[in-house]
Amino acid sequence: MGRADNAHRQRWRRPSSARQGDIVTAVVSHVRWPCPDEPGVPARYFWAMAVDTAHQHRGHGRRLLTAVAALARASGELVMWADARESAVGFYVACGARVSGEPYVDDGSGLIVRHVVFTIS
Ligand SMILES: CC(C)(COP(=O)(O)OP(=O)(O)OC[C@H]1O[C@@H](n2cnc3c(N)ncnc32)[C@H](O)[C@@H]1OP(=O)(O)O)[C@@H](O)C(=O)NCCC(=O)NCCS
């Protein structure tokens, strides 16, 4: 099983965002969805993670991931994962993820991506 399909993502998408005053600086969508690298483990899948270019490298991305992990933990999930584009893999690793499996072409975006997996403690 791979990433959540588009219909499932649209129906169950739970958006999260980070703000600075009235300005949204970072967004991500997430949904409960199994991780192929951790079969049978309750998991949360996230996608469309982005920080406004004017606000990058200030910790907003890390804080948003921490917030999603807290929501996942509260839902009893033990893993959080994503299909990460190559240019963002270092960010996820810096935030505590491990890289799993080989790179592949994402059929939605056409980008080369890799699984990044967080263990929620
Ligand atoms: C990738 C992205 C979400 C990072 O958000 P950010 O707010 O700039 O990241 P943070 O400031 O929270 O950085 C957290 C850590 O990751 C590191 N980091 C950030 N971007 C990185 C990158 N592209 N490669 C390697 N490390 C990176 C930071 O140095 C920091 O490490 P430190 O705490 O050890 O100093 C943001 O750059 C972005 O939106 N990029 C364009 C869209 C994108 O690629 N989204 C991901 C799709 S899979």
The ligand as a Gaussian input file, in Angstrom:
#p B3LYP/6-31G(d) Opt

LIG

0 1
 C       11.398000      22.034000       3.297000
 C       10.684000      23.116000       4.131000
 C        9.274000      22.639000       4.472000
 C       11.498000      23.385000       5.414000
 O       10.825000      24.312000       6.239000
 P       11.629000      25.393000       7.114000
 O       10.674000      26.114000       7.986000
 O       12.475000      26.204000       6.218000
 O       12.589000      24.451000       8.000000
 P       13.075000      24.696000       9.500000
 O       13.553000      26.110000       9.638000
 O       12.014000      24.257000      10.454000
 O       14.348000      23.740000       9.570000
 C       14.436000      22.649000      10.487000
 C       15.786000      21.978000      10.263000
 O       15.858000      21.457000       8.919000
 C       17.006000      21.994000       8.245000
 N       16.597000      22.214000       6.859000
 C       15.643000      23.038000       6.409000
 N       15.496000      22.919000       5.066000
 C       16.413000      21.990000       4.681000
 C       16.744000      21.400000       3.427000
 N       16.092000      21.761000       2.285000
 N       17.723000      20.466000       3.388000
 C       18.371000      20.101000       4.515000
 N       18.071000      20.601000       5.749000
 C       17.109000      21.542000       5.825000
 C       17.322000      23.292000       8.979000
 O       18.682000      23.633000       8.846000
 C       16.962000      22.930000      10.409000
 O       18.001000      22.155000      10.983000
 P       18.553000      22.479000      12.461000
 O       17.344000      22.649000      13.346000
 O       19.382000      21.261000      12.791000
 O       19.318000      23.727000      12.312000
 C       10.627000      24.455000       3.341000
 O       11.909000      24.816000       2.937000
 C        9.737000      24.438000       2.105000
 O        8.520000      24.710000       2.195000
 N       10.307000      24.120000       0.931000
 C        9.570000      24.133000      -0.340000
 C        8.453000      23.099000      -0.382000
 C        8.941000      21.713000      -0.040000
 O        9.996000      21.275000      -0.473000
 N        8.116000      21.007000       0.744000
 C        8.380000      19.635000       1.118000
 C        7.702000      18.730000       0.143000
 S        8.116000      17.024000       0.420000

